[in-house]
Amino acid sequence: MKRFNGKVVLITGAVGGLGSEQCRVFAEEGASVAVNYLDIGNFAEEAAKLVHSLKENYGGDHQCYSADITDEDAVKNMIKIIHSHFGKIDVLVNNAGISINAVSWEISAENWSKVLAVNLTGTLYCSKAVLPGMRERRYGRIICLSSVVGLSGARGTVAYAASKAALIGMSKTMAREVANRGITVNCVAPGYIDAGIMSDVPDKFKTETVLPSIPMGRLGEATDIARAVAFLASDDAKYITGEVLRVDGGHSM
Ligand SMILES: NC(=O)c1ccc[n+]([C@@H]2O[C@H](COP(=O)([O-])OP(=O)(O)OC[C@H]3O[C@@H](n4cnc5c(N)ncnc54)[C@H](O)[C@@H]3O)[C@@H](O)[C@H]2O)c1
């Protein structure tokens, strides 16, 4: 018996570096995965490829759904369609996120709003939309991708850091609100992971600044994050809520 047999897991922004590995881990462990993606560039094609590979490698029913999580109506519609296909959502992973780098005295109002809209408000919309079903069924797991940057700050990331710190307060509040309904809400705070948004970081910055700040002396792997997310979604973590699990090779201890 696999850990997530019979469970339906929705992962937002699932086509990215960390999201696609989460899809793989949940599918490998028996879940049906609902892959959310933002329909820009070639993401529709990438989402379809991802779903195809999950079906080929692990079997089961996996589907992809386009929705911009900053659009509350689009989110509600996506959740409705997922419910009509799978009948429920057991696990929501609020993975979608963006970063626009700027120091605090230079960030534009527009870029500040863009980052907050995806990382914080989009996460609220998705959580808001799944909670009624979870409350009714008295079961649910919500995991939000925060960041060590939200705990410690990092130069040039003022909007990103603010959004990731705010997610922690929001998750703890939701955790308190739904704890009596069998629902847990937790955050994973990745450190520097060799995938996704870190791919744009110049190698010189990685070797000279990032690596010396990590006691384990290396960047994390996407699977390190996916395994932590899966742990928080599993029954092994059923008495853990309102927690922030740092997965950062010791960077922020
Ligand atoms: N990679 C790292 O080192 C790292 C470290 C700390 C935290 N994180 C967090 O992990 C999460 C995944 O990041 P990643 O590294 O895989 O980055 P990524 O850029 O590869 O993936 C992010 C995904 O979010 C999607 N997205 C953006 N705006 C969206 C919207 N409006 N609606 C729906 N989807 C949207 C993107 O299309 C993309 O697929 C993010 O929340 C990120 O902040 C990553």
The ligand as a Tripos MOL2 file, in Angstrom:
@<TRIPOS>MOLECULE
LIG
   44    48     1     0     0
SMALL
NO_CHARGES

@<TRIPOS>ATOM
      1 N1         14.3170   27.0360   -6.2140 N.am      1 LIG1
      2 C1         14.6300   27.5330   -5.0220 C.2       1 LIG1
      3 O1         15.8100   27.6060   -4.6600 O.2       1 LIG1
      4 C2         13.5510   28.0020   -4.0720 C.ar      1 LIG1
      5 C3         13.9430   28.4080   -2.8060 C.ar      1 LIG1
      6 C4         12.9920   28.8300   -1.8990 C.ar      1 LIG1
      7 C5         11.6540   28.8240   -2.2430 C.ar      1 LIG1
      8 N2         11.2730   28.4290   -3.4880 N.ar      1 LIG1
      9 C6          9.8370   28.4610   -3.7870 C.3       1 LIG1
     10 O2          9.4280   27.2370   -4.3550 O.3       1 LIG1
     11 C7          8.3420   27.4550   -5.2530 C.3       1 LIG1
     12 C8          8.6620   26.8140   -6.6010 C.3       1 LIG1
     13 O3          9.7650   27.5190   -7.1610 O.3       1 LIG1
     14 P1         10.7010   26.9870   -8.3250 P.3       1 LIG1
     15 O4         12.0790   27.1950   -7.8880 O.co2     1 LIG1
     16 O5         10.2610   25.6500   -8.7810 O.co2     1 LIG1
     17 O6         10.4140   28.1070   -9.4220 O.3       1 LIG1
     18 P2          9.8300   28.0020  -10.8920 P.3       1 LIG1
     19 O7          9.8820   29.3690  -11.4500 O.co2     1 LIG1
     20 O8         10.4930   26.9020  -11.6400 O.co2     1 LIG1
     21 O9          8.3050   27.5720  -10.6390 O.3       1 LIG1
     22 C9          7.3280   28.4840  -10.2300 C.3       1 LIG1
     23 C10         6.0510   28.1500  -10.9800 C.3       1 LIG1
     24 O10         5.0180   29.0610  -10.5740 O.3       1 LIG1
     25 C11         4.2630   29.3710  -11.7280 C.3       1 LIG1
     26 N3          3.4970   30.5870  -11.5990 N.ar      1 LIG1
     27 C12         3.9590   31.8630  -11.5470 C.ar      1 LIG1
     28 N4          2.9280   32.7260  -11.5040 N.ar      1 LIG1
     29 C13         1.7920   31.9750  -11.5210 C.ar      1 LIG1
     30 C14         0.4200   32.2910  -11.5190 C.ar      1 LIG1
     31 N5         -0.0080   33.5580  -11.4680 N.pl3     1 LIG1
     32 N6         -0.4720   31.2740  -11.5570 N.ar      1 LIG1
     33 C15        -0.0640   29.9840  -11.6270 C.ar      1 LIG1
     34 N7          1.2330   29.6340  -11.6360 N.ar      1 LIG1
     35 C16         2.1420   30.6160  -11.5880 C.ar      1 LIG1
     36 C17         5.3090   29.4980  -12.8270 C.3       1 LIG1
     37 O11         4.6960   29.4340  -14.0970 O.3       1 LIG1
     38 C18         6.2050   28.3160  -12.5040 C.3       1 LIG1
     39 O12         5.7100   27.1410  -13.1280 O.3       1 LIG1
     40 C19         8.1520   28.9780   -5.3400 C.3       1 LIG1
     41 O13         7.1100   29.3560   -4.4770 O.3       1 LIG1
     42 C20         9.4750   29.5060   -4.8420 C.3       1 LIG1
     43 O14         9.3690   30.7850   -4.2800 O.3       1 LIG1
     44 C21        12.1890   28.0150   -4.4170 C.ar      1 LIG1
@<TRIPOS>BOND
     1     1     2 1
     2     2     3 2
     3     2     4 1
     4     4     5 ar
     5     4    44 ar
     6     5     6 ar
     7     6     7 ar
     8     7     8 ar
     9     8     9 1
    10     8    44 ar
    11     9    10 1
    12     9    42 1
    13    10    11 1
    14    11    12 1
    15    11    40 1
    16    12    13 1
    17    13    14 1
    18    14    15 2
    19    14    16 1
    20    14    17 1
    21    17    18 1
    22    18    19 2
    23    18    20 1
    24    18    21 1
    25    21    22 1
    26    22    23 1
    27    23    24 1
    28    23    38 1
    29    24    25 1
    30    25    26 1
    31    25    36 1
    32    26    27 ar
    33    26    35 ar
    34    27    28 ar
    35    28    29 ar
    36    29    30 ar
    37    29    35 ar
    38    30    31 1
    39    30    32 ar
    40    32    33 ar
    41    33    34 ar
    42    34    35 ar
    43    36    37 1
    44    36    38 1
    45    38    39 1
    46    40    41 1
    47    40    42 1
    48    42    43 1
@<TRIPOS>SUBSTRUCTURE
     1 LIG1         1 GROUP 0 **** ****
